[in-house]
Amino acid sequence: MSDAFLSSDEYDERAHQLYNEGRYDEALAILKDGIGLYPNAVELRVGAGYAQLAREEFAWARRGFEAALGLEPDHEDALAGLGEALLRLGERGAALAAFERILALGLHDDHELMLQIGRALFRDGLLPQAHRYFELAATAHPDSADASACVGYACHRLGRDPDGFYWLRRALSLDPQYAEARIYLANVLYDRGETEAALIHFSRVDPQDHFDDLGLWRTIELRKTVYRLADDDPELAPWYARLAEVAGEPTAVDELLAEVESQQADGAIRDPNQLELFGALVSELPAMQKRPSLVEYHVVVTLSGHTLRGSWEEILAQLKATDRAWANATLDEFMSGLALNGRTETGVVIPVTDAEAFLRGSAAAGVVRIVQ
């Protein structure tokens, strides 16, 4: 069939297929042809905007999204795309306003849209705002491993490691094969000096699931150290092979950039084992001291999403009741078992002296999250 007889929907469908294959130039050409025939087709203009975003033509993308909004002022995908384009152009206030407009339209429960906005804000370093949208996605879709992992990334970047551990572990409880979240968690543990716990998680990821050389180098290093392997041990061959695929041969420019990035502002050489995931970490502020309450009441959320309420002792009993594997164990045996598991996977020592100490230690290890 000649392109002259294609409907606007068919142009849009063809362009989407090309876009999903990473063929942005071809997708944009198809969309421009379609817009020439159907200038009032909003979806074609939105698609063109996203193709130009992918090509890093941010000013053109902005114009495309604005043209779409001129035809349909409340089009959520156009608003999200405009916000992304504005962020790339440095217009943060206008970008945040576009995103707020989406919430005003009542679309806070649109899982994919909230994640898209959150990721755009995260890339731009607007961490509290990103965390807000990620939480909206996780609240609307509590069974989404993607949403849980994104909340975990944001918490970690904000210096809230216990919350970060909780959300990353929740993502892995929802999807044990979620390689990106597991690698991130392993790298965080490595940076904390919890190398044994890091190796546990690195070892659960196939070499082909690594797309960054840092995790591969660390896996090789830990395997050599813990298992006492020689550099040429056959067990390391798959990791070295993947490392060669990911890293490739460094160019002269790569080597120059590596030398520059290895230096701190004072000229000193950075610690090569220091991980800076998406930028410098934010130090956690000291916890605010709360006035004692006459009625002790707390709220704790488990990795499986159960919300437990009551005193520390009541919550501990409820926590044990949610895990059938410990049905016949005493509370002391339950605390000791979970403390051992938590220590193995995160390196955090969980005290078992009493219910409050155990639950607070469990929160620090990411086993539970204390809401109140």
N, C-alpha and C positions, 0 to 999 in steps of 0.2 A: 504493500500500500504506500502511495506517495505521502511524504510528510505534509503536503498541502491539505490532506484529508484527515490528519490527526486532530483529535479533540484536545482541549487544554489539559484534561486529565491524563491523556496518553503521553503528552509532552512531559508532564510532571512525573509520571511513572518511569518513563525512560531515563529522565535525568536522575531520579532517585537511585535507580539501579547503578548508573555510572558513578554517582557520588559515593555509594556504599562500597564500590570497588576501588575508591581512591582516585578515580579518573575525573578530577575536578574541572580540568580545562574542557573536556568533552561535555561534561554535564552542563557547564555554563553556556557552551555554544548551543546546546539543545534548548536550554531555557530562554536564551535570547531570541532564538527563532520562534519559540512559542509566544513570547511576549510581543513580538512583532505582529503576530496574528491575533493574539488575545490580550491587548494592553490592560484590560480590566481584570485579568485572572490573578487574584491575590496570591494563590499558592505558587504560581510561577515566579512572582516577584520575591516571595519569601525564600523559595528554593535558590534563586539567583543570589540573594543576600548571603545565604549560608555557603554557597560555592565560593563566593568572593572572600568570605571569612577564612575558608580553608586555604585560599590562595594568598592570604594575608594582604588583601586589598581592602583595608579597613574603611577608608573613606567611601569607596564605591559600595561596600557592603552596607554602610550606614544609609546611603542614598536609596539603596534597594529596599531596605526595611522601612524607611520613612515613606517611600512610595506605596508600599503595601498597606501601611497604617493610614495613609490618606484615603485608601479605598475601604479599609475596615479597621477603624480606630482601636478596637478591642481584640485584635487578633493576637492570641497569647504567644505563638511562635515568633511572630514578627517583633513583639515587645521584648522577648528573651534575646532574640538575635540582635536587636538594636542595642540592648544593654551590653551585650558582649562587645559589639563594635565600639561603643562609646568607651568602655573600659580600655580597649586597646589604643584608643585615641587620647587617653588620659583624662576623659571627662567623667570622673567618678560620680559626681553629684547627679548628673543627668542619667547615668547608668543605674544608680540606685533607685532613682525615681521611676524608671521604666520597670524595674523588678518589683517595686512596691505596687505599681499599677496592676501587676499580675495577681498579687495577693488580694488587692481590693476587689478584683473580679471574682474572688472566692475560689481560686485555683490552687490553694495551699495543699490540697490532697492529691495533686497531679505528681505522682512519684518521679517520672522521668524529667518533667519540667523543673522540679525543685532541685534534682541532682544536677541538671545542666547549669542552672543559675549558681548553685553552690560551687561547682567546679570552676566556673568562670571567675567568681569572687576569690576562690582559693588561689588560682593561678596569679591573680593580681595582688595577692598578699593581704586581702581584706578578710582576715581569719575569723573575727567574731561574726561578721555578716555571713560568711560561708557556713560557719557552724550552725547558724540559725536556719538556713535553708536545708542543710543536711538533716537537722533534727526534725524539720517538718516532713521530710521524705520518710524518715525512720518512724515517725509517729503515725503517718498515714498508712505505711506498709511495714509493719513490724517484722514481717517474714522476709524482708529484702536484705540479702547479705551485702549488696552494693551500698545501700543506705547506711547500714551499720558500720561498714568499713570506712566510709567517708566521714562519719561522725568521729570515728577513732582517729583518723588522720588529723582532723581539725583539732581535736582535744590534745593530741600529742604536740602539734605545732604551737598550741597555746600554753604548753607547759603543764597540762593536766594529765600526767602520766597514768594515775589510777583509772580515770575515766577512759583514757585512750586504750589501756589494756582491756578494760571491760568491753568496749565496743568492738575492738579487733577480735577478741575471743568470741564475742557473740556472732560476729560475721562468720567465723570459722565453725561455730556450732551449727549455724544455718547452712553453710556450704563448706564442708571439710576440704574440698578440692580448690578452694579459692586461693590460687597461688599468690596473687598480688598482695592480699592481706597478710598471708603467712610470711612472705618475704619481708614485708614492712615490719611486722612484729619481730621477726628474727633480727633484723637490723637494729631495732630499738633496744632489744635485749643485749645485743653485742655491744652497743654504745654504753650501756649501763654496766658493762663488765660481767654480765651473766652469760658467759660463753657456752657453758654446757646447755643451758636452756635454749640459747640461740641455735646451737647445733641440732637440737631436737627438731626445731621447726625448719631449719634449712634442709635437713635430711628428708623431710616429708614433701619436698618440692622437686619435681623432675627437672634436670638441667635445661630441657627445652622450654620450660615455663619461665626461665629467667630472661629478662630483656635489658638488664643493666649489669655491667661487669662487677659492680661493687659486691653484690650478693654472691656472685660466683667466686670472686677472690676470697671472700670470707669463708665460704663453704670449704674451699680447698685448704685454706690455712687451718681451719678447725679440724678437718678430717686428718690432716697430717699431724697435728699436735696431739689430738685425743687418741687416734688409732695408731700413732707412730708409723706413718706411712712415708716412704721415700718419695722424692719428687717424681720419679718415673713409675710409681706403682700403678698397675693396670686399673685399679679401682678409681683412680683419679682421671683416667682417660676421657670419660664422657664430659666431665666438668671442664677440662682443658679444651676439648673440642668445641663445646658451646661458647667458651670464653673467646676462642678465636673467631667464631661467627659473630659474636656480639661486638667485640672490641675492634677487630680488624687491625690492620697495620697503621700505627699513628703517622700522620703527616707532620711536616715541619711546623705547620700552624698549630696542630694539636699539642705538640711537645712544648711550644712556646706558651700556649694558654695554660697547660698543666703547670709549667714553672711559675707563671704569674699567680695562678689560683692557689698554689702551695704556700704562698707567702701571706703573712698577716699584715695588718696596716703598719706595724712597727718594723717590718722587714724580717721578722722571725719566721721560721718554717712551721707550718701547721702540723699538728699531730696527724699522721696519715691514717690512723685508725678512727679518727673522729668523723662521724656521719652527720652531714647536714642535709636532712631530708627536706627538699624544697626550700631551704633557707635556714637562717639562724633560729634557734628555739627561743621561746619566750619563757622567762623565769616565772615560776608559780609564785603568786603572792601568798604571804602568810595567811592562814585561815582566820577568819573573823571569829572572835570569841563570843559565843552565845550565852545569854543569861540562863542559868539553870531553871528548868521548868518543874513545877510540882508534879505534873503528870508526864511520865516518861513515855514517849510515843515516837516511833521511827517508821520510816518506809524504806524498804530494800527491794531492789529488782534483781532477779536472777538472770543468768545467761539465756535461759529458755523463755524469758519474758514474764515469769510469774512475779506478781507484786505482793510482797509480804508486809504486814503491818502489825505493830504492837511494841512491846518492850523488847530489849535485846534477847532476853531468854525466850520469849514467845516466838520471835522471828527465827531464832536458831532451831527451835522445835519444828516450825513450819518448813524451814529449809530442808531439814532432814526428811520430812514427810514427802517432799516433792521428788526425792531420789529413792526409787524402789530398791536400788542395790544396797541401801543401808537400812532397810526396813527393820531388820532384826538386831541392829547394832545399838550400842548405847550412845548417848550424846558425846561422851568423851572419845569413843572409838570413831564416831563420825567426824568430829573435829580433827582428830589426828590423821585420819585418812585423807581428808580434803587438804589439810595443811601440807602433807607430803606431796600430793599431786600439784598443788600450787607452787611449792618450792622447786619441784622438778621442772615445771614448764615456764616459770617466770623468774626463778631465783629469789623471790621474795619470801622471807621467813614469816610465816603466819603464826602468831602466838595462840596457844590453846588454853590459857590460864582461866579465861571466863568468856561468856558469850559476847560481850562488847568488844574485847580485845580481838577475839577470833573474827568477828564480822568486820571490824575496821581493818584488820590485816588482810582479810579476804578481798575487801574493796581495793586495797593497795595493790593486790596481786591481779586484780581484774576478774576475780571469780564472781563477785556481785557488785552492784552499784548502790550506794547509799544515797537516796533521794532526800531524805529528811532525818 
